[in-house]
C-alpha cells in the first residue's frame, strides 16, 4: 500500500508539471515567434551581405606582381615559370571540368525547360540506356595505351555510341571497356605523332591515350569525339568514369538486365585515375577497317580497383641507399608477399632536377616485361615522397657477391654478362638505353639468374626518329663512356661500353680505370691502355678490347654480334632466356633473407624519415605518378 501511494504521488506531480509547462509555452508563443522572425531577418541580411561582398571580390581585378599570372578558374596567382605546369595540373583540370559540367547542365536544363539542379537518376538513366543501346555513329581501329601502364599500345576496335566510346579486342571480339564522354575533353598528344588524349573528369582526371595510323584518321576521330563531348549528357555519379569527386578510380554500373549481361559475358576492367598524359610516348601505328561489325547490345561494366598506399605495407629492413632515397624490403599486409620499395623525397628530387628522370623511370619500368629486368608492381605517392614497389630478389646485389669473392671464374662472369646482353638487346629494340650499369644495379634471384634494376638514369628515344641521340652526362664515374666524357651525342653504344667495364671487373676484381681524382680518372678512360691478367683467356680479352673501344664507330655495339662472339661459345641463348641453363651459383637464402645485401644498409632501422612536402605548385609535377600493376593480389 505504501508503494502504491508513493507511485500515485509521483504520477500526480508529473501531471501538474506537464500542465504548468504547457501553460507557459502558450503564454510565450507570440513572443518567441516575434523573436524568431527578427533573427531570421538578421540572418538573411547577413547572408545577402556576404554574397554581395563575394561578388564584388570576384569582379575586382587581382593586383599581381611582375612576372605573375592570374588563373580565373582556380582564383590563384602563378609565376610565369609555373604557369604551364598549373594549366596541366590536377587541380586546374578538375576545376575546369567542373565549370564545363555546370555550363553543360545549365544549357541542357534551359533547352528542356527545367531547373538546372534537377539531375536525378530518373532523368539520367533512360538517356544513358538509350545512348548505350543505339547503333554506332563512328567506328574503326585505334591504338590504345593501357591505363594501368603495364602494356604497350595495343590495337583495339572502337565504337562511338552517343556519348559513350566503347572498345573491343577486335571487330567481332570481346568487349573490353567503355568511356563516358560527358565531362571529358580531348587534347593533342605533343609527344606522339597522330596521337591524342581524352581526359575524363574526376579527382584527378582519368587520361586515355590513343594513336591513329594517319593524320586523316586522327582528325576524323578528333572531330567525332569532340562533337560527342559537346552534346554528351553530364551523368549523375552512378554512371560514367570519374562521376564523383571523392573517388580515386572510375566506376560504371551495369546498365543492362541479367539476361543481357549473361549473354555478353563482358570482361571487367579497372581504370586507374592516377595516370598522367605527361611522359607517355606512343610507339606503334594502327589501321582502319571499314567493315561493319555485328551490332552489340551490351557495353562492359568497369569495376572499382583499390589503389595501394603506404599503410598496406610492413617495413622489414633497409637493403639499399642512393643519392635521392633508399630501398627497403617490405611485406604487403593482406597477402604476405615480399617486395622491394624504393622511397624518394619529392623535395630532393625537385631541388636536384630529377623529377623528369623519376617519371621516366616509372613509365619505363611499367612497360617492360623481360626475365632479366626488374619490372614495376605499384607506384604511389604521399605529400612528401614517391614510392616504387617492385619484385624483391633475395640473391642480393652482384656487388656484394663480387666484393666477397674478389673476382669470378670465367664461366660465372660469362653467365651474368650474357643475361645483361639479352636485357640490353630487349631495351635497345624498344629504343631505351640503361646508362647506369654497375654491380650495384645487377641483382640475383633465388634461382641464381641476374636482373637489371634501377632505371633512374634510363632514357627512351623517339621510335619514329632513327637519328634521335642524347649527350646527357649521367651515370657512375668509373663506368662512363669516352663519348659521354667528351660531351658527344650517343645512343646504345654507351651501354655496350659499360658491359665491357662490368665484365672486366668480374674477371679481374676491379674496374680498368680508376683514380680518387675524378679528372685523372676521366683522362685514364680517354687515353690509358687496358691491362690484363695472364689468366684472362684470349676470347675474353678480344671481347673486352672490342667492347672497350674508345671509337664508338668501331665498338662492338650490335647485340647479334655480341652473342656470336667466341667468348659466348657454348651458350644456348634460347634456353638462357627461358632460364633452363644451370646457374653457376645458387643463393642459399630463405624467402625473406637479406644476408646477400650490404651490412651497412641492413643494419639500419627500417623507418621512413620525416620530409618537408614541396610547395603545392611544385608538387603539380607529380600529378599522375601512381601506377596500379596487373597482379593477382590487386
Residue pairs with C-beta under 8 A, 6 or more apart in sequence:
58 75
62 70
62 77
64 70
64 77
67 79
67 80
68 77
68 78
68 79
68 80
69 77
69 78
69 79
69 80
69 83
70 76
70 77
70 78
71 77
71 78
71 86
71 87
71 92
73 92
73 95
73 96
73 99
74 86
74 91
74 92
74 95
78 86
78 617
79 617
82 617
82 618
82 620
85 617
85 620
85 621
86 92
86 617
86 620
88 277
88 278
88 620
88 623
89 620
89 623
90 203
90 204
90 205
90 620
90 623
90 624
91 620
93 199
93 204
93 205
94 201
94 202
94 203
94 204
94 205
94 245
96 185
97 183
97 184
97 185
97 199
97 201
97 205
98 201
100 183
100 185
101 182
101 183
101 201
101 234
102 116
104 182
104 183
104 232
104 234
105 116
105 119
105 234
106 116
108 233
108 234
109 115
109 116
109 118
110 116
119 234
119 236
120 236
121 236
121 238
124 233
124 235
124 236
124 238
124 239
125 238
125 239
125 255
127 233
128 233
128 235
128 239
128 255
129 255
130 162
131 161
131 162
131 163
131 164
131 233
132 161
132 162
132 164
132 178
132 255
132 299
133 161
133 297
134 161
134 162
135 161
135 295
136 159
136 160
136 161
136 295
137 160
137 161
137 162
137 224
137 228
138 159
138 160
138 220
138 221
138 224
139 157
139 158
139 159
139 160
139 292
139 293
140 157
140 158
140 217
140 221
140 288
140 289
140 290
141 155
141 156
141 157
141 158
141 213
141 286
141 287
141 288
141 289
142 155
142 156
142 158
142 167
142 210
142 211
142 212
142 221
142 286
143 153
143 154
143 155
143 156
143 210
143 211
143 212
143 282
143 284
143 285
143 286
144 153
144 154
144 156
144 158
144 167
144 208
144 209
144 210
145 151
145 152
145 153
145 208
145 209
145 210
145 280
145 282
146 154
147 206
147 207
147 208
147 271
147 272
147 275
148 270
148 272
148 275
148 366
148 627
148 628
148 629
148 630
149 272
149 275
149 280
149 363
149 366
149 367
149 627
150 366
150 367
150 369
150 629
150 630
151 367
152 283
152 284
152 367
153 209
153 211
153 282
153 283
153 284
155 284
155 286
155 287
156 167
156 168
156 169
156 176
157 167
157 168
157 169
157 170
157 171
157 173
157 289
157 293
158 165
158 166
158 167
158 168
159 165
159 166
159 167
159 168
159 293
159 296
160 224
160 225
160 228
161 299
162 228
162 232
163 180
163 181
163 182
163 228
163 229
163 231
163 232
163 233
164 178
164 179
164 180
164 181
164 299
165 178
165 179
165 181
165 198
165 225
165 228
166 175
166 177
166 178
166 179
166 299
166 300
167 175
167 176
167 177
167 178
168 174
168 175
168 176
168 293
168 296
169 176
171 289
171 291
171 293
172 293
172 294
174 265
174 266
174 267
175 264
175 266
175 267
175 296
175 298
175 299
175 300
176 267
176 269
176 300
177 269
177 271
177 300
177 302
178 252
178 299
178 300
178 302
179 198
179 200
179 208
179 241
180 200
180 232
180 235
180 239
180 240
180 241
180 243
180 252
181 198
181 200
181 225
181 228
181 229
181 232
182 229
182 232
182 233
182 234
182 235
182 240
183 200
183 201
183 232
183 234
183 240
183 242
184 198
184 199
184 200
184 201
184 229
184 232
185 198
185 199
185 229
186 196
186 197
186 198
186 199
186 222
186 225
186 226
186 229
187 196
187 197
187 199
187 277
188 195
188 196
188 197
189 195
189 196
189 197
189 209
189 211
189 277
189 282
191 279
191 280
191 281
191 282
192 209
192 211
192 280
192 281
192 282
193 211
193 282
193 464
194 211
194 212
194 213
194 214
194 215
194 217
194 218
194 285
195 209
195 210
195 211
195 212
195 218
195 282
196 210
196 211
196 212
196 218
196 221
196 222
197 207
197 208
197 209
197 210
197 277
198 207
198 208
198 210
198 225
199 205
199 206
199 207
199 208
199 277
200 206
200 207
200 208
200 240
200 241
200 242
200 250
201 242
202 241
202 242
202 243
202 244
202 245
202 247
202 250
202 273
203 242
203 244
203 245
203 246
203 247
203 248
203 273
204 273
204 274
204 623
204 624
205 242
205 273
206 241
206 242
206 250
206 271
206 272
206 273
206 275
207 275
207 276
207 277
207 624
209 277
209 280
209 282
210 221
211 218
211 282
211 284
211 285
211 286
212 218
212 221
212 286
212 288
213 285
213 286
213 287
213 288
217 286
217 288
235 243
236 243
237 243
237 244
238 253
239 252
239 253
239 255
240 250
240 252
241 250
241 251
241 252
241 271
241 273
241 302
242 250
242 273
243 250
243 251
247 273
247 304
248 273
248 274
248 307
249 270
249 271
249 272
249 273
249 304
249 305
249 306
249 307
250 271
250 273
250 302
251 302
251 303
251 304
252 301
252 302
253 301
254 261
254 301
255 299
255 301
256 264
256 297
256 298
256 299
260 297
260 298
261 298
263 298
264 296
264 297
264 298
264 300
266 298
266 299
266 300
266 301
267 300
268 300
268 301
268 302
268 303
269 300
269 302
269 303
270 302
270 303
270 304
270 305
270 628
271 302
271 305
272 305
272 307
272 626
272 627
272 628
274 307
274 380
274 624
274 625
274 626
274 627
274 628
275 624
275 626
275 627
276 623
276 624
276 625
277 624
278 359
278 623
278 624
279 356
279 359
279 360
279 363
280 363
281 363
281 460
281 462
281 463
283 430
283 463
284 463
305 628
305 634
306 634
307 380
307 626
307 628
308 332
308 378
308 380
308 389
308 628
308 634
309 380
310 380
310 382
310 387
312 332
312 333
312 334
313 330
313 331
313 332
313 333
313 339
313 341
313 389
314 330
314 331
314 332
314 333
315 328
315 330
315 341
315 606
315 607
315 608
316 328
316 329
316 330
316 331
316 338
316 592
316 606
317 328
317 329
317 594
317 602
317 604
317 606
318 326
318 327
318 328
318 329
318 601
318 602
318 604
318 605
318 606
319 327
319 328
319 329
319 340
319 396
319 594
319 597
319 601
319 602
320 326
320 327
320 397
320 440
320 597
320 598
320 601
321 327
321 601
322 454
322 456
323 352
324 344
324 345
324 348
324 349
324 352
324 354
324 358
324 456
325 342
325 343
325 344
325 345
325 348
325 385
326 342
326 343
326 601
327 340
327 341
327 342
327 343
328 340
328 341
328 343
328 606
329 338
329 339
329 340
329 341
329 392
329 592
329 594
329 606
330 338
330 339
330 340
330 341
330 389
331 337
331 338
331 339
331 592
332 339
332 633
334 633
335 633
337 633
338 392
338 591
338 592
339 377
339 389
339 390
339 391
339 392
340 389
340 390
340 391
340 392
340 393
341 387
341 388
341 389
341 390
342 387
342 388
342 389
342 390
343 385
343 386
343 387
343 608
344 358
344 385
344 386
344 387
344 388
345 384
345 385
345 611
346 381
346 384
346 385
346 386
346 611
346 613
346 614
346 619
346 622
347 384
347 611
347 612
347 613
347 614
348 354
348 611
349 355
349 358
349 386
350 614
350 618
350 621
354 456
355 621
355 622
357 456
357 457
358 386
358 456
359 621
359 625
360 455
360 458
360 459
360 460
361 388
361 455
361 456
361 458
362 376
362 379
362 388
362 625
362 627
363 460
364 432
364 455
364 458
364 460
365 374
365 375
365 376
365 388
365 390
365 455
366 375
366 376
366 379
366 627
366 629
368 375
368 426
368 427
368 430
368 432
369 375
370 422
370 423
370 426
371 449
371 451
371 577
371 578
371 579
372 419
372 420
372 422
372 423
372 426
372 449
372 450
372 451
372 452
373 423
373 426
373 427
373 451
373 452
374 390
374 391
374 393
374 443
374 451
374 452
374 453
375 390
375 391
376 388
376 389
376 390
376 627
376 629
377 389
377 390
377 391
377 629
377 631
378 387
378 388
378 389
378 627
378 628
378 629
378 634
379 386
379 387
379 388
379 389
379 625
379 626
379 627
380 386
380 387
380 389
380 625
380 626
380 627
381 387
381 622
381 625
381 626
383 613
383 619
384 610
384 611
384 612
384 613
384 614
385 608
385 611
386 622
386 625
390 453
391 451
393 443
393 444
393 445
393 446
393 451
393 453
394 445
394 446
394 587
394 589
394 590
394 591
394 592
394 593
394 596
395 443
395 444
395 445
395 446
395 448
395 587
395 589
395 596
396 443
396 444
396 587
396 594
396 595
396 596
396 597
397 439
397 440
397 441
397 442
397 443
397 444
397 596
397 597
397 598
398 416
398 439
398 440
398 442
398 443
398 444
398 450
399 438
399 439
399 440
399 442
399 598
400 596
400 597
400 598
401 444
401 585
401 596
402 408
402 439
402 505
402 506
402 509
406 509
407 506
407 507
407 508
407 509
408 416
408 506
408 507
409 584
410 507
410 537
410 540
411 584
412 506
412 584
412 585
413 503
413 506
413 507
413 540
414 567
414 568
414 571
415 581
415 583
415 584
416 442
416 450
416 506
417 499
417 502
417 503
417 506
418 563
418 568
418 571
418 573
418 576
419 449
419 450
419 451
419 576
420 437
420 442
420 450
420 452
420 499
420 502
421 499
421 559
421 562
421 563
421 568
422 573
422 576
422 577
423 434
423 451
423 452
424 434
424 492
424 495
424 496
424 499
424 559
425 559
425 563
427 433
427 434
427 458
427 495
428 492
428 495
428 559
430 460
431 460
431 461
431 462
431 463
431 468
432 458
432 459
432 460
432 461
433 458
433 459
433 461
433 491
433 492
433 494
433 495
434 452
434 455
434 457
434 458
434 495
434 498
435 457
435 458
435 459
435 474
435 475
435 494
435 495
435 498
436 454
436 456
436 457
436 458
436 474
436 475
436 476
436 479
436 498
437 452
437 479
437 495
437 498
437 499
437 501
437 502
438 476
438 478
438 479
438 498
438 502
439 502
439 505
439 506
440 454
441 452
441 453
441 454
442 450
442 451
442 452
442 453
442 502
443 450
443 451
443 453
444 450
444 451
444 585
444 587
444 596
445 451
445 587
446 587
446 589
446 591
447 579
447 583
447 586
448 583
448 584
448 585
448 586
448 587
449 579
449 583
457 474
457 475
459 470
459 472
461 468
461 469
461 470
461 491
462 468
468 491
469 489
469 490
469 491
470 489
470 490
470 491
471 484
471 487
471 488
471 489
471 490
473 480
473 484
473 487
475 484
475 498
477 518
477 521
477 522
478 501
478 511
478 513
478 514
478 521
479 497
479 498
479 501
479 502
479 511
480 522
480 525
481 490
481 493
481 494
481 497
481 498
481 525
481 552
482 497
482 525
482 526
482 550
482 552
483 489
483 490
483 493
483 494
483 552
484 490
484 494
485 522
485 525
485 526
486 526
488 552
490 552
492 557
493 552
493 555
493 557
496 547
496 555
496 556
496 557
496 562
497 547
497 548
497 552
497 555
499 547
499 562
500 543
500 544
500 547
500 548
501 511
501 512
501 548
503 540
503 543
503 544
503 547
504 511
504 512
504 530
504 544
504 548
505 511
507 533
507 536
507 540
508 532
508 533
508 536
512 528
512 530
512 531
512 548
513 521
513 524
513 525
513 528
514 521
514 524
515 521
515 524
526 550
530 544
530 545
530 548
532 541
532 544
536 544
537 567
539 565
539 566
539 567
539 569
540 567
542 565
542 566
542 567
543 556
543 562
543 565
543 566
543 567
546 555
546 556
546 565
547 555
547 556
547 562
548 555
549 555
549 556
556 562
556 565
562 568
563 571
563 573
571 581
572 580
572 581
575 581
587 596
589 595
589 596
594 602
613 619
628 634
